Amino acid sequence: MLFDRLIDFLDYYLPMLGVPGSDTVIYRNHEEIFRHQSGFDSLRDRISIKSDLIYNLYSCTKVSTAVAALQLIERGEMLLTDAVQTYLPEYKNIKVKKILDDGTVAVVPAKNTMLIKHLFSMTSGLDYDLQRPAIERIKRETAGRCPTLDVIRALPDDPLLFEPGERYCYGLSHDVLGGIVELLSGMPLGEYMRKNIFEPLGMTDTGFRLSENSCNRVATQYMYDPIDRSPIEIPSVENRYRLGTEYESAGAGLYSTVDDYILLVDALANGGVGKNGARILSEATVKLMSKTLLNKEQNEYYQTKDKPGYSYGYGVRIVTDPELSGSLIPEGTFGWDGARGSFTFSDPKNKIAVFHAEHMGGVNNILIPRLMNVIYSCIED
């Protein structure tokens, strides 16, 4: 395997996109076959990327949440077809927005019941409005603490965008899914993940909170300026999805390192078994993650956000037609990306796992398909 063109891409193309620095790792059959740090952690001080930096994962968190919820399905504690109101009664009398013939918007009782599968597949009708009245109310009532279940139970106070199951919309569905994991397990989501995912796989630097010893290892964080096409430094721990001091965002709240998160991505590329031999999911469940949960109509809404040749399933993007997508990534490969540019891909067919970490984002749709094509062009049998 020759990775010269991949190193060139990371060293030269990423800076052209304004990405200050990155750390990329590839595993195959549980073994690291590539690792490269490129660019700077701090542009201001010209400090290079270090291998032990901690990153805000943002929506890469959803991969862990999907695994946690799928574990509960494996244990028979819930079904995809279960109504969300079975676990959260507040979701029994949900309301939806409806556009009337005269163009005005009315709020009416929902006809459809929200199901667990709607949370997995982002077809629940929940959007990503973090300033919605229900959230603002919980912030006031809890003096900014925002306990996770308080927020999740309040979300139905605001109407959904559409009937559950009607179409795809990226939103707070996985935050609700994480709340259900907390309810069924009887422990905070972070503790559940630690005991059932992170510790079994040997992940020691992943969680919803930073220890005192790890605060100084958080990578410098940037925001992409689309006008100047350049990075703007922002506070390293800033994350608007962490709604309060007690909120564990199942959709976007985890911290992790490259050495840690690749262990999860690798386990998913190897039938649910980690590098150390620990099993976190059955092979049958991992096969489900390679399949879409969207019907034809739902997938049309998804592809307006993404592109042809991909679909969405159990919390991950799935390659469904490499030829249609113009991609070198094999069919059935799945993963997800975060707001500051980090992303995962697990390829169960070839047992290849990729984790790319960065702290800027804003160019994900440009970067990810190109980087993955370069990676697969370098991997030879």
N, C-alpha and C positions, 0 to 999 in steps of 0.2 A: 504494500500500500504506500503510495506516494502522496504526501499531503502538501507539496510545495504550493500548488495553486490555492489551496485552502488557506494556508498561512498568508499568501499574498493578498487574498480577499479580505482577511481579517485585519491585516496591517495597513492596507492601502484603501480598499473600497469603503470600509466602515468610517474612517475619518472623513471621507468625501461626503458621507451622509450626515456628518456632524456628530457621530457617536464618539464620545471621549475615550472610552475604553471598554473592553469586554473580556470575558473568560469563557472558553468553549471546551467542552469535553465530549468525547465519543467513547462508548463502551460497545463491545461485541462479545457475546457469550460470556458476560460477566467480567471481561477484561478490558482495561483501558487501552485503547489503540491510538488515541489522540488527545492532547491537552495543550492549549495555547492561550496565554494571556497577551492581550494586545492593547496598546495605548496607555492612557493615564487614568488613575483613580481621581486625582486632583489636577485639573488643568491649570489652576491658579499657581499651585506650588510645584507643578511638574513631577508629581509622585506617581510612579508606575503602578499598574494593577498588581495586587498581591493575591496569592492563591487562597488565602484564608479569609478574604473579605466576606462580610455578611450583606445580603441583598434583600430589599423589599421584594417579595415575589409577586405582589399584586395578584392578578387573576391566575397565575400558575398555581395559586392556592387551591383552585377549583379541582385540580387533579387529585389532591389529597382528600378533599371533601367527597369527591365521587367514590374514591376507594373506601373511605369510612362508611358511607351509606350503602355501598354494595356489600360490605362485610355484614351489615345488619340484614340485608336481604338473604345472604348465604345462610345466616343463622336462623332464618325464619321469623325474624322479629318484625318485618314488614314486607309488603309486596308492592311491585310497581303499580298495580291496579288499586291499591288502597287509596281512600280519600284522605286528603291532608287533614280534613276536619276530624278524622278519627283520632288524631294525635293533638291537633290544635283546634278546639271547638270554635275559636274565633273565626275560622275560615268557613263556617257553615253558611253564613248569610252574606257572602261576598257580593259586591256590586261591580258593575262594569260601565264604562263610558260607551255611549251609543250615539252615532251621528244621525240626526233626524233628516227628513227629506228637505227641510228648509236650511240645512247646513248647521244648525245649532247642535250643541252637545248636551245630551241628557244622561243622567245617572240612573241606571235601572238594575233590578236584581238579576244576578247571573242565572242563566239557564243551565249551564254546565257545572259539574262538580270538579274542583281542582284535585288532581290525582298526583301521586308521588312521581309518576313518569313525566308529568308536566314540569316538575321541578328539575329533574335531571336534564330534560331536553330544552329548557328555556321556552316552553310553550304555555306557561302558567298565566300569562297576562301581566305579570309584574315587570315594571321597567326599572331603570337605574337612577331614578330621581331621589337623590340623597337629601334634598331639601323639602321633601313632601311634608305636609302638615303633621302626619302621624309621628314621623321621626323627630321633628322639631318639638312636638309636645313631650315626647319621652325625654329629650335632652333637658327641657325645662323642669320636668317633674323629678328627674333623678340628679339634678345639678351637674349634668354632663357625664355621669357615670355610664348611662345607657347599657344596663345589663342585657346580655344577648337575647334572652327569651322575652324580656319586656319589649324590645324593639320588634322582634318577630311577631309577637302576638298583636302588636299595634298596627302592623302593615295593612290588614284588611279594613281598617278605618277609612282608607282612601280607595277610590274605585280603581279597578284594573283597566288596562288599556283595551282589552278585548276578552272575549269568552275563553276560559281555559281550554286549551287544545286547538284553538282556532288557527293560530299561526305562531311563528318564532319571533321572539323579541329578547335580546340580551338584557338581563336585569338581575334582580335580587333573588331569583329563584333558588340559587345555591346557598344563600344565607339562610333561607327558610329550611332547606334540606339539612344544613348544619345544625339548626335549632332542633330538628327532629332527632338527629343523632344524639344531641345532648339530652333530650327528654328520655329517649329509649335506653340510653346507656347509664343514665343517672349520674353523669359526670360532665364537667365542662368539655367542650369540643376539643380544646387543646390537650387536655389530659387524656381524653379517649384516643386521639391521634398518637400521642406519645406512647401510650401503653400498647396500642394495637398496630401501629405502623412504624413510627420512628425508632423506638427502642428495638423492636424485633429486627429491623434492617440495619441497625448500628448507626442511625442518624442522631448525632449528638448536638447539632447546632441549628435545629429547626424548631420553631414554635411561634406562638403569637406574641410573646414578650421577650425582651432582651434581658440577659443577666447583667449585673454590674460589670462583670469582667469582659463582656462582649460588646459593650456600647462603643468602645473606641475602634472596633473593627468594621463598623457599618460603612459601606462604600459611599463615597460622595455621590449625591443624587442631583440629577439635572432635569430640566424641563426643555423640551424642544421648542424653539422659536421658528414657526413656519415662515415668517417674513424674512428674517435674516438667515434662516436655515442653519441655526447654530444653537448650541446648548447654553442654558442659563442655570446657574447653580441654585439649588433650593435646599432647605434643611434635610439632612440625611434620613431622618426618621419621619419626615412628613408623609402622611398617607391619609387622604380624605375619606377612605373607606373604613378606617378605624373610627367609628362614630363617637366613641367615648372610652373612658379609661377601663370599663369592664366589658366592652364589646369585643367579641372574637369573630371577626369577619370571615365566614366560611368561603366567601367569594374572593377575598383579596387581602387577607390580613397577615399571612405568614411571613416570617423571616427565615432565610436559609443561606447555606453556602453551596458552592458548586460541588465540593466533595460530598456533601450531604444529599442534595436533591437528585443527583444522578443515580443514587442508590435506589430511589423510588422509581425513577424513569426506567432504570435497568430491570427492576423486578417486573414491571409491566411488559417489558420486551421479552421476558423469559417465563411467560405463563404464570406470573404471580409469585415466582420464587426469587429471592434476593441473592446477591453475591455470596452472602454467608450461609445460604441454604434455608433461610427462614421463609416460610410461605405466608403471604399476606392476603392473597386471593386464590381461588381455584382457577385452573386453566380454562374451564368453561366460562367463568365470569369474565376473564380477560378477553376471551373471544367475543363476548357480548360488547365489550368496549370498542371493538373493531367494526361494529355494525351501527348503522344509523337508527335513531328513534323517530326521525321525521318522515311524515308522509309526503307525497308529491307537492301538495299545496304549501305545507309548512316549509319544505326545503326551498321553494321559490323565494320565500321571505328571507331565509338564511343566506342564500346566494347573492342577494342584493347587498349584504354586508361583506361576504367573503368573495367567492368566485366559483365558476363551474368546475366540476370535478371533485368537489368537497361536500361533505355533509356534516351533521352534528348528531351526537348520541349521548352517551352517559358522561356528560361534562367535558367532552373533548371534541375537537375537530378531527374528521376522518377523511382520508383519501379514498374516494370511491371510484374515480376514473382518472388514472394518471395521464392517459392520452388527452382527455378532454381538458384537464387542468394544465397541460403542457409541463408536467412535472416529472422528475426522475424518481420521485418518492413512490415506493410500491403501494399498491392497493392494500387497505387495511391498516396502514400506519396511522397512529393517532397522537394527539397532544394538544397543548394550548399555550397561549402566550399571555404576558402581563403588560400593564400600562406603561412600564418603564423599560420594555424591550426584551425581558427574559422570555425564553420559551422552551418547551419540552416537545420531543417526539419519541414515541416508542414504536418500533417496527418488529412485531412478533414473528413475522415470516422469516426474517433474517437475524433476529435476536440482536438488533442494533438499537442503542439508546443514545439520544443526543440531549444535552442540556447546555443552553447558551445563556449566560448571565450578563446583563448590563443594567445601567441605572439612568437611562435617558428615555428611550422609546420615542414615539411620534412618527417613526418610519417603519413600523412593524410590517405593513403590507408590502413595502418595497424590499425590505431586508430579508425576511424569513424565507420566502420561496426561492430567492437567489442563493442564499446561504445553504439551504438544504440541497439544492441542485449541485452546488459545488462539492458538498460533502459526499453525495452519492456518486459523483463522477470520480472521486478519489478512492472510494472503497472498492477493492477488488477481491475476488474469492481466492 
